[in-house]
Amino acid sequence: MLAALSATGWSNYSLFLRPDGLLVGYLETEDFAAALAGMAESEVNARWQAEMAPFFEGLDGGAADEAMTPLAEVFHLD
């Protein structure tokens, strides 16, 4: 999975889980759409989506990666 993420442009990928089940992911990439498309074509992603599907709610049969929604950055300390 790490090799596939790296090969498709994902870096600094982290997941954060709140006790109530809210899951927030963070990643850095030059092109978010291309990074998602690259992973969608990988076999390792298909396996991960299938194995993790029971842990996600409200996807109406879709894959977890298809429900990813970028958040707007509102502040950056730099």
N, C-alpha and C positions, 0 to 999 in steps of 0.2 A: 504494500500500500504506500509506504513512504517513497519508494522509487517511482511509482506511478504518479504520485502527487508532485514530486519534484520535476519529473519529466514533462508534466503538463503545466508547469509554471506556478504551482502553489508553493508558498514559503511561509514560515512562522505560523503554521496552522495550529490552532488551539480550540478546544471546546470547553465551555463553562456550563455547569449544571446547577441550578438553584434547587433547594429542597422541594419546592412545589412542582418541579418538572420542567421549568423553563430552561431551554437549551439555547445557548448563544455560541456561535462559532466565530472565530477571527482568523483571517488569513491575509497575506499580502500577495499581490500578483500584478503584473503589468496590464493584463487584459482579463477581466473577470469572466466575460462570456466565453472566451477561448479556453480558459482554465476549466470551466464547467464542461464545455463540449469535449475537451480532451479526456477528462475523467469519465464522462458518460460513455465513451468508446472503449474504455479499458475493461478487461475481463475481471480484474481484481475489484473494480468498483461494482460490477454486477453482483459478485459474490457478497460484498459488504452490504449492499442495499438489501439483498435477500435475507441475510442473517440478522440485520438490524431492524427490519420492518416491524417486528412485533413490539419494539420499544417506542415507536412513534404513533401518535394519535392524530386524527383529523386530517389525514392525507388523502382520503377518499380513493384509496387504491394506488395513489401515485408514490413515487420514490421520494425518500427524504431529501435527496439532492435537488429534486425538481421543485421543492418548496422553499429553497434558500432565497431569502430576500435581502439584498444589500441595505444596510442602514446608512443614513446620511451622517457624515462627520460634522459635528457641530462645534467641536473645540479640539485643538491640537496644540499641546505645549511644546514648542520648538523654537 
